[in-house]
Amino acid sequence: MADPDDRLSIVFNGEIYNYRSLRERLVSEGCTFHTDSDTEVILHLYARQGEACVQELNGMFAFGIWDRVRRTLFLARDRMGVKPLYYAESPEAFVFASEIKAVLASGVVCARCREEALTEYLVFRQVAGDETRFAGARSLPPGCTMTVSEGRAETRRFWSRYPPAERHDEPYEDARARLAELLEESVRLRMISDVPLGTFCSGGVDSSLVTALASRIKG
């Protein structure tokens, strides 16, 4: 998607759960929308706040925004790294994608396995840190952004961890009610959809709880 002036262009993988409230605020601030998508919300938010836009996004996301005027590429990945974002660079090019095989297909790097990472990948099905199982292909860490400009790539961390839990001496019933509110609100946010939706229910406590809450909200 590109903005009407064709200055900013975005490719986006994910879902922004609070995009409707962000959209309402941006409209009140004078923004004009041409779609109902969360993608356009990110574009407007970046146009106004730049790299700080990620602080306001509640969701799972990996996206890249190209500024045609400034010749700057901005990449971002959600706090928990739900959505992947891989990249590679050479003196001639910088490429990024949501899958390693797309990065390898670019020809910027060769499909050469890092033998030292093979055991880790087979045991954990992933490689820790920003390295991958392929030499030259890297992963943007969770909770990080990257700015690529004039041949230089700079990574910044915008989120590291949840703040330490504070001790609350509230009654048990109040705490239980508050937890129920948080769980229901979390499920409600994730039910925003333009098409029919459902749940994968394994029968465990967590998926059964999510399914029950979704059914109650939908019903």
Secondary structure, 3 states (H helix, E strand, C coil): CECCCCCEEEEEEEEECCHHHHHHHHHHCCCCCCCCCHHHHHHHHHHHHHHHHHHHCCEEEEEEEEECCCCEEEEEECCCCCCCCEEEECCCCEEEECCHHHHHHCCCCCCCECHHHHHHHHHHCCCCCCECCECCCEECCCCEEEEEECCEEEEEECCCCCCCCCCCCCCHHHHHHHHHHHHHHHHHHCCCCCCCCCCCCCCCHHHHHHHHHHHHHHC
